Amino acid sequence: MRVLIVDDQQSVLRGIRALLLLGTEDIEVCGEAENGHEAIVQAGELKPDVILMDVRMPVVNGFQATREIRRLHPEIQVIVLSHYDLPHAREHAIEAGAFDYVEKSAIWMKLLPALRRLQTGAPSPDSDLHTGNNGDSDGQLQRNLPQMALRDAEQRFHSTFENTAVGMAHVAENGRWLRVNQKLCDLVGYSRSELQSLRFQDITHPSDLATALAHASKVASGELDRYAMNKRYVRKDGSVVPMRLNVDAVRDGDGNLRYYSCVIDDATARTLVEDKLRDLRREIQVSAAHLELLSRQMKAPLTRCSRDLRYLWVNQNYADWLKRPIDKIVGRPIKDVLGLEAFRKLHPRFDQALMGSEVSYKDTVNYEKIGTRSISAAYQPTTDSAGAADGWIAFVQDVTDGDQKASSS
């Protein structure tokens, strides 16, 4: 079943999409629209099986859009969603051609059963408004369909919540853990009952608590609908574990916070990678300092280049040779600095260095800024922690007209 969701509130769009993804495997969200006019256009373009239609929207409201879509595309069914559980609103929806009407305050309980009724061909609870028939010709099976669909949705959600590879939780506004899965319990070392007797504040690392509370307060006030942060938790045994926390607000029909929906993932591996990256940056800085010292001792221009063919470092002599400021070289692609013709001629030499080979050669190269130069060059590959070539250090002599000017490229 292909579903188009129509609502002018992004938080509602996200909530409905999440419900459909968690509650069933055979429903595809094929599109989203923010007003009735967009819904009419997308109905013709996307040809969904059913449209979930909000009522109060700008441009064209939900009742008007439903009536027009049903006129143009009678094969497309519409379920109207609204904050209001009022008889006249329900009657207006049915009169406009909607299959069913679901109040948003009960969307988690009623939406999936309504979709199941569509799939099975069962009538909506308001079918008497369509036909004028108050009878129950389908018998007990039809009366049981909503309960069966609801149980199915609950089982699917429970399975997803419990068996996912990340920690999941529902947290009250005051920080109390309302619902937690086993993965989260394993991550923090508490049993389910122990964790549900605590608040998130009780196991948050003190250094991260103020930031976490500030984000949570913004969600509760409606300033934010979601946030993400790196956060440390204190396990039951006192050890500290880094986590990646993603939080979404779950609100009632009036926009008030019901609870925080949290996904909590072990960030230990990510933290190790980030530490290695910091170490690598330090190593690059040290290497640059060593190269600078070496270039002063040799009184020769040098440069270091990376696997992605950019300049990592150059000294002043190299910049002077190319007649460019250092800040117009470092970090930039070699092609942009040397010019396309020179880059194409030297590229095979760069590839040799990146394959781990020491390179030396003599050639004539036409540089963009300084013209055609005769050079004698040597490249020394550099390697990463695994021993793989990740760039090269270059030393080049400018031998044009016998002028012995050392330079790197």
Secondary structure by P-SEA (a helix, b strand, c coil): cbbbbbcccaaaaaaaaaaaaacccccccccccccaaaaaaaaaaccccccccccccccccaaaaaaaaaaacccbbbbbbcccccaaaaaaaaaaccccccccccccccaaaaaaaaaacccccccccccccccccccccccaaaaaaaaaaaaaaaaaaccccccccccccccccccccaaaaaaacccaaaaaaccccccccccaaaaaaaaaaaaaaccccccccbbbbbccccbbbbbbbbbbbbbcccccccccbbbbbbaaaaaaaaaaaaaaaaaaaaaaaaaaaaaaaacbbbbccccccccccccaaaaaaacccccccccccccccccaaaaaaaaaaaaaaaabbbbbbbbbbbbcccccccccbbbbbbbccccccccbbbbbbbccccccccccc
